[in-house]
Amino acid sequence: MPERPVREILTRPTVVAATPATSVREAVRRMAAHACGSVVVLDDGGRLVGIFTERDLARRVVAPGRDPDTTPLAAVMTREVETIPAEAPVAAAIRAMDAGGYRHLPVVAGERVVGVLAPEDIPLGELVRLADELETRHRLAERLW
C-alpha cells in the first residue's frame, strides 16, 4: 500500500500568513486567533520568505526585550525555511521534522504554501511505524556528541 501524502493529513483549512513588515504583535494575534504556533511569512508575490514561530517569539523577541509593536517579522523570522512537497510521503515529513527539530513544517505545492504541518497533525500510527527508526537515529546522534 503506498504511503499517503502529507497533503492528506493537514488539519488546518487556511494558511496563517503575514508579510515581512507585519509587526510581531499582529503575527501573535493571528496565531492566537487561529490557535496555531506559527505564521508563514510571504512576500508581495506570495512566495515564502520566512516563518515566525513560538520559538522565535521567545528567543528573538521576548528574551532580548524587543518591542512586539514596533518589531517587524523581517527582523525576527526564521529565513532559511525547510519545506516539504504536498505529495511527499508522511514519513518523509516526520523524518525532516525530527532531523531539523522542527515543530512547524511548511507544505508546498510548487511555490505556493498550502499548509503547515505541526506535531498534532501527524497520525499516531505513522509515528509508531517510524518509532524504531527514529530511536536508532537519536541514539546514533547522541554517540556523535
Buried (B, 14 or more C-beta within 10 A) or exposed (E): EEEBBBBEBBEBEEBBBBBBEBBBBBBBBBBEEBEBBBBBBBEEEEEBBBBBBBBBBEEBBEEEEBEBEEBBBBEBBBEEBEBBBBEBBBBBBBBBBBEEEBBBBBBBEEEEBBBBBBEEBBEEEBBEBBEEEBEEBEEEEEEEE
